[in-house]
Amino acid sequence: MRARELGIAIGTLPTGEGNAITDVPGVRVGHTTLIEGEDVRTGVTVIQPHEASPWYEPVFAGAHRLNGNGELTGLEWIRESGMLCSPIALTNTHSVGVVRDALISAEIASRSDEREFWSLPVVGETWDGLLNDINGMHVRPEHVEAALASASDGAVAEGNVGGGTGMICHGFKGGIGTSSRVVEGAGGAVVGVLVQANHGRRERLRVNGIPVGEGIPVTEVPDPYGRVPPGAGSIIAIVATDAALLPIQCERLAQRAGLGIARVGGVGEHSSGDLFLAFASGNRGLPSADVDADAPLTIPVQMLANNYITALFDAVVEATEEAIVNALCAAETLTGAGGATAYELPHDRLRELASSS
């Protein structure tokens, strides 16, 4: 179930055909979901920025930190070079290392040449230790390989899937969510957002401006926190567009994801890792970052005039807001490690609150 299926349409810009990050041409998403026994509730999600290999053909990118109690590897090279040179993977906090290494291994295995290879892959995390045996480190290289193999440009599964399997959002079951916008004011560019939502406090939750968290308090639907304080979580937001943007413009788009999070009630608590990455595929043919790559002396690029970029900001804010709500609407009640249970956002109550607002 998604927000619009419940009659909740966020914002004013039109969505892409699938209302997902995969509406951006070439973008593909794959998941591996691990639900095993009583205490394994985790997984990995991968995002491919275009149909070619980003190791050989990077795209311009930029990042932003709202609050830094989290990890998104590879950002220093993105800040230095302005380019995304790898797929993006999302998982749990204690599996970042194995997922990073698995991305490198998968690329090495795919290469037929003998050239030296180096990489700084982008892997983000949020903490699923309430529902998942996070110290068991159950994500293994083969799970990353399966997510890469399953990546497609079609509909994106949401909620309790991939890296979002064990995540909690505003005291309800959270996880993966996505949304997109088509921006005629920027030449018909498409903007897509995918979030791994594991953040927020119940009382602050707003859905399209409606105080849902106040309307469905923990006395009605319990939250699972117990041994950790409410809001002790994180959110990763990945923004994609086919607009012709330069790295500094990508950074500006990434920053606007924080405004979408705020509209749902997130404030970037001290214990939250709120990290955002935006990439733009409007300039293709950028040479590999390999030091021995055969590259021309200069490269022609295009840049969207900043006079038109505000429409893209609007799209990021709207798509981020809706992606979080889609994660909440798609997620299902899940019991995990130690019997902890994260309850789904009840659709009937959400409809009631929406209709009475």
C-alpha positions as CSV (number, residue, x, y, z in Angstrom):
1,M,0.0,0.0,0.0
2,R,1.2,3.5,-0.9
3,A,0.1,6.9,0.2
4,R,-1.8,7.7,-2.9
5,E,-3.7,4.4,-2.7
6,L,-4.9,5.7,0.6
7,G,-6.0,9.0,-0.9
8,I,-3.0,11.0,0.3
9,A,-1.4,13.1,-2.5
10,I,1.6,15.1,-1.3
11,G,2.6,18.3,-3.0
12,T,1.6,19.8,-6.3
13,L,4.1,18.5,-8.9
14,P,3.2,15.5,-11.0
15,T,4.8,12.2,-10.2
16,G,6.7,10.0,-12.7
17,E,5.0,7.0,-14.2
18,G,6.0,4.7,-11.3
19,N,6.3,7.4,-8.6
20,A,9.7,5.9,-7.8
21,I,13.4,6.7,-8.1
22,T,13.5,4.3,-11.1
23,D,11.5,6.9,-13.1
24,V,14.8,8.6,-13.6
25,P,16.1,7.0,-16.8
26,G,18.7,4.3,-16.2
27,V,18.3,4.1,-12.4
28,R,17.9,0.6,-11.1
29,V,17.1,-0.7,-7.6
30,G,17.6,-4.2,-6.1
31,H,17.0,-5.7,-2.7
32,T,18.0,-8.7,-0.6
33,T,15.7,-9.2,2.4
34,L,16.8,-11.4,5.3
35,I,14.1,-12.6,7.7
36,E,15.3,-15.8,9.4
37,G,14.4,-17.4,12.7
38,E,13.4,-15.1,15.6
39,D,16.1,-12.5,15.4
40,V,17.4,-11.9,11.8
41,R,15.6,-8.9,10.4
42,T,17.9,-7.1,8.0
43,G,19.1,-6.9,4.4
44,V,20.7,-4.8,1.7
45,T,19.4,-2.4,-1.0
46,V,21.5,-1.3,-4.0
47,I,20.9,1.6,-6.4
48,Q,22.6,1.7,-9.8
49,P,22.8,5.3,-11.1
50,H,22.5,4.4,-14.8
51,E,22.5,1.5,-17.2
52,A,26.3,1.5,-17.7
53,S,28.9,0.8,-15.0
54,P,29.5,3.8,-12.8
55,W,33.1,2.5,-12.2
56,Y,33.8,3.2,-15.9
57,E,31.4,6.1,-16.3
58,P,30.8,8.2,-13.2
59,V,28.1,10.9,-12.8
60,F,28.2,14.2,-11.0
61,A,27.1,14.1,-7.4
62,G,27.0,16.0,-4.1
63,A,26.2,15.3,-0.5
64,H,24.8,16.9,2.6
65,R,24.8,16.1,6.3
66,L,21.9,17.2,8.5
67,N,23.2,15.3,11.5
68,G,26.3,13.1,11.4
69,N,25.6,10.2,13.8
70,G,25.8,7.8,10.9
71,E,27.9,6.6,7.9
72,L,27.8,7.0,4.2
73,T,31.2,5.8,2.9
74,G,33.0,7.3,-0.1
75,L,31.7,10.9,0.6
76,E,35.2,12.4,0.8
77,W,36.0,11.4,-2.7
78,I,32.6,12.7,-3.9
79,R,33.3,16.0,-2.2
80,E,36.8,16.1,-3.7
81,S,36.0,15.0,-7.3
82,G,32.3,15.8,-7.6
83,M,31.6,12.4,-9.0
84,L,29.8,9.2,-8.0
85,C,32.0,6.3,-9.2
86,S,30.1,3.3,-7.7
87,P,26.7,1.8,-7.1
88,I,25.1,2.9,-3.8
89,A,24.2,0.3,-1.2
90,L,22.1,0.7,2.0
91,T,22.2,-1.8,4.9
92,N,22.5,-1.9,8.7
93,T,25.2,-0.2,10.8
94,H,27.3,-3.2,11.5
95,S,27.3,-4.5,7.9
96,V,28.7,-1.5,6.2
97,G,32.2,-3.1,5.9
98,V,31.1,-6.4,4.4
99,V,28.8,-4.6,1.9
100,R,31.5,-2.2,0.9
101,D,34.0,-5.0,0.4
102,A,31.4,-7.0,-1.6
103,L,30.8,-4.2,-4.0
104,I,34.5,-4.1,-4.7
105,S,34.7,-7.9,-5.1
106,A,31.7,-7.9,-7.5
107,E,33.3,-5.3,-9.7
108,I,36.7,-7.1,-9.7
109,A,34.9,-10.3,-10.7
110,S,33.1,-8.6,-13.6
111,R,36.3,-7.2,-15.2
112,S,38.0,-9.0,-18.0
113,D,41.0,-6.7,-18.2
114,E,44.1,-6.8,-16.1
115,R,44.2,-3.1,-15.3
116,E,44.7,-2.1,-11.7
117,F,41.4,-1.3,-10.0
118,W,40.6,0.9,-7.0
119,S,37.4,2.2,-5.6
120,L,35.7,4.0,-2.7
121,P,32.2,2.6,-2.8
122,V,29.2,4.4,-1.4
123,V,27.5,2.5,1.4
124,G,25.0,4.0,3.8
125,E,23.5,2.6,7.1
126,T,20.8,2.9,9.7
127,W,20.7,1.0,12.9
128,D,18.2,-2.0,13.0
129,G,19.4,-3.3,16.4
130,L,15.9,-3.3,18.0
131,L,14.4,-5.8,15.7
132,N,17.6,-7.4,14.3
133,D,20.5,-9.3,15.8
134,I,22.8,-6.6,14.5
135,N,25.9,-7.9,16.2
136,G,25.4,-11.2,14.4
137,M,26.4,-9.5,11.1
138,H,24.1,-11.6,9.0
139,V,24.6,-9.7,5.8
140,R,27.1,-11.6,3.7
141,P,28.8,-11.0,0.3
142,E,26.3,-13.3,-1.5
143,H,23.4,-11.1,-0.4
144,V,25.0,-8.0,-1.9
145,E,25.6,-10.0,-5.1
146,A,21.9,-11.0,-5.2
147,A,20.8,-7.4,-4.7
148,L,23.0,-6.3,-7.6
149,A,21.7,-9.1,-9.8
150,S,18.1,-8.3,-9.0
151,A,18.4,-4.5,-9.7
152,S,15.8,-3.3,-12.2
153,D,14.2,-0.2,-13.5
154,G,10.7,-1.2,-12.6
155,A,8.5,-0.9,-9.5
156,V,10.5,-0.6,-6.3
157,A,9.4,-2.8,-3.3
158,E,9.0,-0.7,-0.2
159,G,8.6,-1.1,3.6
160,N,10.1,-4.2,5.2
161,V,12.6,-5.0,2.3
162,G,16.3,-4.8,1.7
163,G,18.2,-2.5,4.0
164,G,14.9,-1.3,5.4
165,T,13.8,-4.7,6.7
166,G,14.4,-4.0,10.4
167,M,13.9,-0.2,10.5
168,I,11.5,1.9,12.6
169,C,10.1,5.3,11.6
170,H,8.4,7.7,14.0
171,G,7.6,4.8,16.3
172,F,5.9,2.7,13.6
173,K,7.5,0.1,11.3
174,G,9.5,1.9,8.7
175,G,12.0,0.9,6.0
176,I,12.4,1.7,2.3
177,G,10.3,4.2,0.5
178,T,10.5,6.1,-2.8
179,S,8.8,8.7,-4.8
180,S,9.4,10.9,-7.9
181,R,8.4,14.2,-9.6
182,V,8.5,15.5,-13.2
183,V,9.6,19.1,-13.3
184,E,8.4,20.9,-16.4
185,G,9.9,24.1,-15.1
186,A,13.3,22.5,-15.5
187,G,12.9,21.2,-19.0
188,G,10.9,18.1,-18.0
189,A,13.6,16.8,-15.7
190,V,12.7,13.8,-13.5
191,V,13.7,13.8,-9.8
192,G,13.5,10.6,-7.8
193,V,14.1,10.0,-4.1
194,L,14.7,6.7,-2.2
195,V,14.9,6.7,1.6
196,Q,15.9,4.2,4.3
197,A,13.7,5.6,7.1
198,N,14.7,4.7,10.6
199,H,14.2,8.0,12.4
200,G,11.7,10.3,14.2
201,R,9.5,10.5,17.2
202,R,5.8,9.5,17.3
203,E,4.5,12.8,18.6
204,R,6.1,14.8,15.8
205,L,4.8,12.6,12.9
206,R,3.0,14.6,10.2
207,V,1.4,13.1,7.1
208,N,0.6,15.8,4.5
209,G,0.5,18.3,7.4
210,I,-1.9,16.1,9.5
211,P,-0.7,15.5,13.1
212,V,-0.9,11.7,12.8
213,G,1.6,11.1,15.6
214,E,-0.6,13.0,18.0
215,G,-3.7,11.3,16.6
216,I,-2.3,7.8,17.1
217,P,-0.3,8.0,20.3
218,V,1.7,5.2,21.9
219,T,-1.2,4.4,24.2
220,E,-3.1,3.3,21.1
221,V,-0.3,1.7,19.1
222,P,2.8,1.0,21.2
223,D,6.2,1.9,20.0
224,P,9.0,-0.7,20.2
225,Y,11.8,1.5,21.7
226,G,12.1,0.3,25.3
227,R,15.8,0.3,26.0
228,V,16.6,3.2,23.6
229,P,15.0,6.7,23.6
230,P,12.3,7.5,20.9
231,G,13.9,9.1,17.8
232,A,17.2,7.3,18.3
233,G,17.6,6.3,14.6
234,S,18.7,7.6,11.3
235,I,17.6,8.2,7.7
236,I,19.5,8.0,4.4
237,A,18.1,9.8,1.4
238,I,19.3,9.2,-2.1
239,V,18.2,11.8,-4.7
240,A,18.5,11.1,-8.5
241,T,17.8,13.3,-11.5
242,D,18.4,13.3,-15.2
243,A,18.9,17.1,-15.1
244,A,22.2,18.5,-16.3
245,L,23.6,19.6,-13.0
246,L,27.2,20.3,-11.8
247,P,28.4,18.8,-8.5
248,I,27.7,22.0,-6.5
249,Q,24.1,21.9,-7.8
250,C,23.8,18.3,-6.8
251,E,24.9,19.3,-3.3
252,R,22.2,21.9,-3.2
253,L,19.6,19.2,-4.2
254,A,20.9,16.9,-1.5
255,Q,20.5,19.6,1.1
256,R,16.8,20.0,0.3
257,A,16.0,16.4,1.3
258,G,16.3,17.7,4.9
259,L,13.3,19.9,4.3
260,G,11.2,17.0,3.1
261,I,12.2,15.1,6.3
262,A,11.2,18.1,8.4
263,R,7.8,18.2,6.8
264,V,7.1,14.7,8.1
265,G,8.4,15.7,11.6
266,G,12.1,14.8,11.6
267,V,14.4,17.2,13.3
268,G,17.8,15.5,13.0
269,E,18.1,14.5,16.7
270,H,21.6,14.2,18.3
271,S,21.5,10.4,18.0
272,S,20.3,10.4,14.4
273,G,22.4,10.0,11.3
274,D,20.7,12.0,8.6
275,L,22.9,11.8,5.4
276,F,21.9,12.7,1.9
277,L,23.4,12.1,-1.5
278,A,22.2,13.5,-4.9
279,F,23.5,12.4,-8.3
280,A,22.7,13.8,-11.8
281,S,23.0,11.8,-15.0
282,G,22.3,14.8,-17.3
283,N,26.0,14.9,-18.2
284,R,27.1,11.5,-19.6
285,G,30.4,10.3,-20.9
286,L,32.5,11.5,-18.0
287,P,35.7,9.6,-17.9
288,S,36.6,6.9,-15.4
289,A,38.3,8.1,-12.2
290,D,41.0,5.4,-12.7
291,V,44.4,7.1,-12.7
292,D,45.4,5.4,-15.9
293,A,42.1,6.1,-17.7
294,D,42.3,7.2,-21.3
295,A,40.6,10.6,-21.1
296,P,40.5,13.7,-23.3
297,L,42.2,16.9,-22.0
298,T,38.9,18.7,-21.7
299,I,35.3,17.5,-21.4
300,P,32.2,19.4,-22.6
301,V,29.4,19.6,-20.0
302,Q,26.1,21.3,-19.6
303,M,24.7,23.1,-16.6
304,L,21.1,23.9,-15.8
305,A,20.9,27.6,-15.3
306,N,20.3,28.4,-11.6
307,N,17.4,30.5,-12.6
308,Y,15.5,27.2,-13.0
309,I,16.8,25.2,-10.1
310,T,14.2,26.1,-7.5
311,A,11.7,23.9,-9.3
312,L,14.1,21.0,-8.7
313,F,14.3,21.9,-5.0
314,D,10.5,21.7,-4.8
315,A,10.6,18.3,-6.4
316,V,13.2,17.0,-3.9
317,V,11.2,18.3,-0.9
318,E,7.9,16.8,-2.2
319,A,9.5,13.4,-3.2
320,T,11.4,13.0,0.0
321,E,8.3,13.7,2.1
322,E,6.2,11.2,0.1
323,A,9.0,8.6,0.1
324,I,9.0,8.6,3.9
325,V,5.2,8.3,4.0
326,N,5.3,5.5,1.4
327,A,7.8,3.7,3.6
328,L,5.3,4.0,6.5
329,C,2.3,2.9,4.5
330,A,4.1,-0.1,2.9
331,A,5.7,-1.4,6.1
332,E,4.0,-4.3,8.0
333,T,4.1,-5.2,11.6
334,L,7.3,-7.1,12.4
335,T,8.5,-8.9,15.5
336,G,12.1,-9.5,15.9
337,A,15.0,-9.9,18.3
338,G,14.0,-10.4,21.9
339,G,10.4,-10.3,21.0
340,A,10.5,-6.5,20.1
341,T,7.6,-5.6,17.8
342,A,7.3,-2.6,15.5
343,Y,3.7,-2.0,14.6
344,E,2.6,-0.8,11.1
345,L,0.9,2.5,10.7
346,P,-2.8,1.6,10.7
347,H,-4.3,2.5,7.4
348,D,-7.8,2.9,8.7
349,R,-6.8,5.4,11.4
350,L,-4.7,7.3,8.8
351,R,-7.7,7.6,6.6
352,E,-9.9,8.8,9.5
353,L,-7.4,11.4,10.4
354,A,-6.9,12.5,6.8
355,S,-10.7,12.8,6.2
356,S,-11.3,14.8,9.4
357,S,-8.6,17.3,8.8
